[in-house]
């Protein structure tokens, strides 16, 4: 078996959002199903973009489309446990953004799961990639790890 490095700690993230687990999040094995982690990733990233005034879901241009996600699981979580999702910028390109995310049991020092989420900014009408606008780039760089 290949050994993995320990999951990241809280210092690997810049922005935090708390989510309540729901009864329906648990699967037949008694822990939060893997698909729910992707919902938390999506919600954490997009809520931050909306709060910063970058993403207007209904009418904004550009829009951000998810093109890649991944998640590594380290410890189980279960209802009714609150979770804290950490967010940081991992990499920024011409039209793409790679976010780093970590899901923590409330107050835990190490992530129960961690992964990445990639957006490509596209023109709303044509769905073709566009350069990341300066205001987006500035906000995203503010959550980069030094």
CORFEN-V609487 format. One record per backbone hydrogen bond with DSSP energy under -0.5 kcal/mol. CO is the residue of the C=O (numbers start at 1). NH is the residue of the N-H. E is the energy in kcal/mol with one decimal. If there is no record, write none. Layout:
co,nh,e
CO,NH,E
CO,NH,E
This chain:
co,nh,e
8,111,-2.5
9,12,-1.7
10,13,-1.6
15,87,-2.3
17,85,-3.4
19,83,-2.8
22,25,-1.7
22,26,-0.6
23,26,-1.2
25,33,-2.7
27,30,-2.1
31,27,-2.6
33,36,-1.5
33,37,-0.7
34,37,-0.7
34,38,-0.8
35,39,-1.2
36,40,-2.3
37,41,-2.4
38,42,-2.5
39,43,-2.7
40,44,-2.8
41,45,-2.4
42,46,-2.4
43,47,-2.3
44,48,-1.7
45,49,-2.2
46,50,-2.5
47,51,-2.9
48,52,-2.0
49,54,-2.4
49,55,-1.1
50,53,-1.8
54,56,-0.6
55,57,-0.7
56,60,-2.3
63,65,-0.5
63,122,-2.8
65,120,-2.3
68,118,-2.8
70,116,-1.5
72,114,-2.2
77,32,-3.4
78,81,-2.4
81,21,-0.7
82,106,-1.6
83,19,-2.8
84,86,-0.6
84,104,-2.9
85,17,-1.6
86,102,-1.8
87,14,-2.5
87,15,-2.3
88,100,-3.1
89,145,-1.0
91,98,-3.1
94,132,-2.6
95,121,-3.1
96,93,-3.2
97,99,-0.6
97,119,-2.4
98,90,-2.9
98,91,-2.0
99,117,-1.6
100,88,-1.9
101,115,-2.5
102,86,-2.9
102,104,-0.5
103,112,-3.0
103,113,-1.5
104,84,-2.7
105,108,-2.7
109,10,-0.9
112,74,-3.7
112,75,-2.1
113,103,-3.3
114,72,-3.3
115,101,-2.6
116,70,-2.0
117,99,-3.0
118,67,-2.4
118,68,-1.0
119,97,-2.6
120,65,-2.5
121,130,-2.3
122,62,-0.5
122,63,-2.5
123,127,-2.2
128,123,-2.5
133,137,-2.7
134,138,-2.5
135,139,-1.9
136,140,-3.0
137,141,-2.7
138,142,-1.1
140,143,-1.6
141,144,-1.3
143,89,-2.0
